[in-house]
Amino acid sequence: MLPIARYHAGRRLMSDPANDRQFKRRNHFVPRSYLKQWAGDDGRLWVYRLLVPHERVPLWKPASPKAVTVHDHLYTKVVSGTESDEIERWLDAEFEGPAERVLDKVSREERLTADDWHRLVRFLAAQDVRTPARLMESIKRWQAQLPGMLEDVMREAVAKMEAAQKQGKRLEVEPREDSELLGGKLTTSIAAGAGMGTMRYEMIAGRNLWLFHIKHLLTRTAQHLHRHRWTILRAPPGMEWPTSDDPVIRLNFNNSENYDFGGGWGSKGSEIFMPLNPRHLMYTHIGERPPEKWSVVPDDLVDWFLRFIVEHAHRHVLARTPDHRLPVIRPRKVDREQHRHEEEQWRLWHEEQTAAETRLHPGR
C-alpha cells in the first residue's frame, strides 16, 4: 500500500512545448538497459509477480523489458503548471547511460578500469534510491520523523534570528541549489504594532521531498560507496541469478535466523550486492577484504544469495527463465482487493501528488 495522502482536487497541466516529443512520462525505475541482460533470444524475460489478484494468474509470465518496472510520472516535477522530466533525464545522463557499456563488459568478463568501477558504483547507488520500494520506505520514515525534525529546525532558525537581531545584524541565508525540490512553504505572521509573531513551515512527505532526497544522496552521500572494496562474483556453472524491482540488497547478517535489509552505505559489517546479469553479482562487504574478482560463489552460499535477492524484491522477481525454486522461497500473495488498491493508487499518483503540491503553492 502506498503511504500517501489522498487529495481529490486537481488542475490541467501544460507540458513544455520544447520537449513535447521527447518528454519522458513513463519512468523505468529499473532501467531497460539493465533488464535486457536477462532477456532471451526473443527479447523477453520472465516475471514472477509477488502480488496477484487471483490464483489463475500463471506463476511465470514473459514480458518485454519495456513493459515492466515502470510507472507514469514517477519522477515528474511540476513547476509553474509545467511538467518537467529533468530528474529522469539527469538519472539517465549521469547514472544509467555511463554504465551501459560497463554492464556489457561485465557480461563478457572483460577487464574493468578504475573509471568502469566508478560508473558501476554510481549505477548501483542510483538503483538503490530510485525504486518505489525505497519511496515507500522513505515516506513511512518521514511521516514518523518530519514533525519533530521540522520543529527542531524552526526552533534553531528562530534562535539564530533573535541572536542576529540583538546584535543588529541581518541574517543571510544561502539557499541550497536543489532546495526547490523540497517544495516546502514558509509563512510568517506579525500583527501591526506587535513585537512578536509566528513562523510556520509546511512540507509534503511525497514526490518533491523524495526527488530532493534522491539528489542529495546521489550527489553527496553516495561518495561513501566509492571508498569500499568491490568485486564481481560468478554464479556456479548451471546456475543463474534472478533480479527484481528492488535489486540492490543492503544486508546485515548475523546468522541464518537474524538478518535484515537495513544495511548502510558506509556501515561497517554491512554487505551490499546487486545482480548485474544472470551470471554476475557486484559485491562488497564493508570493512572486509572482498573475494578475488570473478570468483565463483561457494556452493554453501549460493542458496543464501538467491534467497536474499528474492526476499528483498518488492512486487516482481525477474529471470531469464522460469525458476521453480523462487515460489518456494517466497510464495506469492493472492489478494484481489490489495492488488486493485495498489493499481488505483499508482494510476492516481501523478494527479494526487500534483494536487497536493498545488494546494500548498497555489501560485505555482
N, C-alpha and C positions, 0 to 999 in steps of 0.2 A: 504494500500500500504506500502511495506517495504521501509523505507528511507535509502537504502544502495546504494553505488556506484556500477556501473556495470563494471566489468573487463572481458575480453574475453580470456586472457592468462591463461594457467594452466600447471600443470605437474603431472605426475603419482606419486602417493603416495605409500609408503610402510607401512604396518601395523606392529605392534610389534609382532614378532613370538611367544613370550612367552604368549601373550594374545589373539592370533587369535580366539580361540574358545569362549572366554568369552567377547570379545570386544563389548562394548555397543554402537552400531551405532544408534539404534533407541532410542531416548531420550524422555521419557514421562515427559513433563513439569508439568503435574498434575499426581501424582503417581497412579498406578493401585490399590495399597492397599487402597488408599483414595476413588477412584471411585467405588470400589467394595461395598462400603456402600450403593450405590444407585442401585446395581444390583438386579434383581428379581430372582425367583427360577431357571430360565433358564440361569442365569449368565450374562444377558444383561441389559443395561439401555437404556433410551430413549433420543434421541438427537434432539434438536430444533436448526437448523442452521440459523444464522442471515444474512448470505450472500449466495445466491444460484444463479445458472446460468439461471434458467428458472422456470416458475410457476408450472411446472409439478412435481417438487420435493415435496414429501409429507412434511407436516408441521413437523411431528414427524417420526423419523426412529429409530428402535432398533439397538444397536451396542454393541460389546464387549468392556469392559474397556481397553483391549489391543489395540483396533483399533482407539481410539480417543485420542485427546490431545497429539499427538506425532509428532515429526519431526526428520528426519535423521540428525545426526551430529550437533545438536543444541549446544551442549557443547563440541564438539571435539576440542582439541588443536593439532596443528601440530608443532613438534619440530624436526629439522634436517631431514625433509622429512618423519617423522614417526608420525602417528596418535596416539593420546593418549586420553583415556576416563577417565583420572584422576578426572576431575571435576564431571562427572556423578557418579563415584564411591564414591567420597567424599560426595556428596549430599545424596546418598543412605545410606552410613555408619553413617553419623553424624546427619542426619535430618529425612529421611524417615523411615529407619529401626527402630530406637529407638521409634518412635511414633506409630508404627503399633499396638502394644499391647494396648497402651493407647486409641487409637481410638475404639478398641473393648470394652474397659472398659466403655467408654462414652456411647456407644450404649446400654450397659446393665445397665447403670446408677449406676455403682459401685463407691465406694469412691475413690477419686483421691488423691494420695500422693503429697508431695512437688516435688518429682522427676518427677512424672507424669506431673504436671503442667509445669515444666521446659522443658520437652520434647515436650509438646504441643505448648508452646510458640516458641520454636526453629523451629518446623514444620511449624507453621504459618509464621514465618519470611522467611523461605526458599521459601514457596509457594508464598509469596508476590513478591519476587525479580526475580524468575526464569522463568517467563512466557514470551511468545512472545509479549504480550501487554506491559509488563514492558521494554522489549528490545526496542521496537519501541519508547516508551516514552523517554527512556534514550538517544537513538541515536538522536532524534529530539532536545533534550536539548543540547547534546554535539555539534551538528552542529552549534548551535547558540552561545554557550559559550566557546568552546575549543580554538578558535583563541585568544581571549582576555586573557584567563587563561594561555595559554602557553607563551604568550608574557610577562605576569607578572612574571611567574616562571623564564623565561630566563633572564629577567632584574634583578631579585633578585640574580640569580646564578652568573651573571657577576659581580654584585656589590660585592658579597662575595669573588669571585676570585681576584678581583682587591684589595680589602682590605687585603686579605691574602698575596698577592704579595708585597704590600707596607710594610708589617710587616715582610717580609722574611719567612713566614710560608708556609707550604704545606697544602692545603685544602683537608681534608679527608672526604669522603662521604660514609656513610654506606648504602649499597643498601637494600631496603626492601626485605623480604623473598619472597614476592609474586610479585616482580617487573617484573619478566619475562613475566607475563601475560599482562602487558601493551603493549608490542610489539612496543614500540617507538624506534626511531633511532636518535642518536645524532651524528652530524658530525661537525668537525671544519676545518677551512682552514686558514693557515697563510703562506704567501709567504716568501720565503727565504730572510732573512735580514730585513723583515718588523717588525715594532714594534706593529702592530695591525693585527687582523684577524677577522674572522666571526665564529659564532656558530649557528647551525641550528638544531632544533628538530622537527621530523615528527612523527605523530601519526595517526592511522586509527580509526575513530569512528565506530567500528564494533565489531566483535565477541571477539577478545582478550581484548579490553577495557571493554566490558560487563562482561566477566568472571572475570576480575580483580575487577570490581565494585561489583559483587556478593560476592566474597570472602571478600572484605573489609567490606561490610555491615553485613555479617553474622558472621564475627569474631570480629568486633569492634562495629559498630553502633547498632546492634541488642540487645546489653545489655540494652538499654533503655526499651525494651519491657518487660523485667523481673521485672521492677520496678512498672509496672501498676497492677491494681487490676482486675483480670479476673474472669469471671463466665461462667456458661453453662446455656443457656436458652432453654426451651422446646417449640416446636410448640403446638398450641392448639389441642385438640382432633379432629381427622379427617383431619388435615392439615399437609402437608409435605413441607419441604424446598427443592427447587432445588439447584443446584450448577452450576458452569460454568468453562470455561477455564481460568478464571482470578478470583479465588474465594475469595481472601482477599479484603475486602472493607475497605477503609480508608476514612471515611465520615466527612465532615464539614457541619453541618446542622444548618441553621439559621431559616428558615421557609419553608413551602411547595413550595415556589417559588424561594428560594435562598439556594441551597446546591450544593456541589461538592464532587468529589472523590480525592481531593488533600491533605487529612489529613496526618499528620506526625507521625512517631513512638513515638516521645516524645513531641508532640504538645498538650498543654492543651486545652481541649474542643473537640478534635477530638474523634470520635468513630471508633473503629476497630472491625470488626467481620468477621467470616468465618463459613459457614455451615460445620459441622463435619459429619453429616449424615442427612437423611431426617427428623429426629425428633429434632436434637440438633444444636444450634449455640454456638460458642465460642465468647465471647463479652467483651469489656472494653470501658468505657467512661473515657478518660484520665483526671485525676484531680477530678473525681466524685466517690462516693461510688456506686459500682455496685449492681444490684438486687441480692437477695439470689440465691445461686446455685440451679439449677434445677427449677427455677421459670418459669411459663408459660407466654409467651409473651401476653400482654393485647390485646384484640380484636382490639382496635383502632390503634395499632402499627403493627399488622400482615401484612396488605397490604403494609405498608411502607417498612418493611424488605424485603418482596417479590419483591417490585419494585426496591429497591436498588440492590439486587442480579442480577436481570435481566438486569437492565440498565448498570451495571458495566461489564457485560460479553463482551468478545471481539468478538468471532465468533461462540461460541457454548454455549447453555444452556443445562444442563444435569439433568434428573429427573428419579425417579423410575417408574413413569407412566406419560403418556401424560397429560398435564395440559392446558385446553383451555384458561386460563387467561393469559398465558405468551405471546402468539402472539398479544393479545390485548394491553398488557403493552408495548411491543416493537415489532412492525411489522418487519418482515424480509425484507431485501433489495434484490431485484431481479436485477442482473446486470451481464450479461454473460461476458463482457469484463473485469470488475474488478475481477470477480471470476477467470477467466483464468489467468489474470496477477499475482494475488497472488499465485496461484498454481505454476506458472512458476518460480516466484521468490524463493519460498521455494525449488523447485526442484534444482535450481542453487545455493542455499545458501552456501553449503559447498565449491563448486568449486570456487565461486566468492570470498568468504572470504579468502580461502587458496591462491588464486592467488594474492589478494591484499597484504596479509602478505608476500608472497614470493617476490613480486615486491619491497617491502620495505627492505627486508632482503634476497637478492639473495643467500647468502651463507648458509642459514639455511636449 
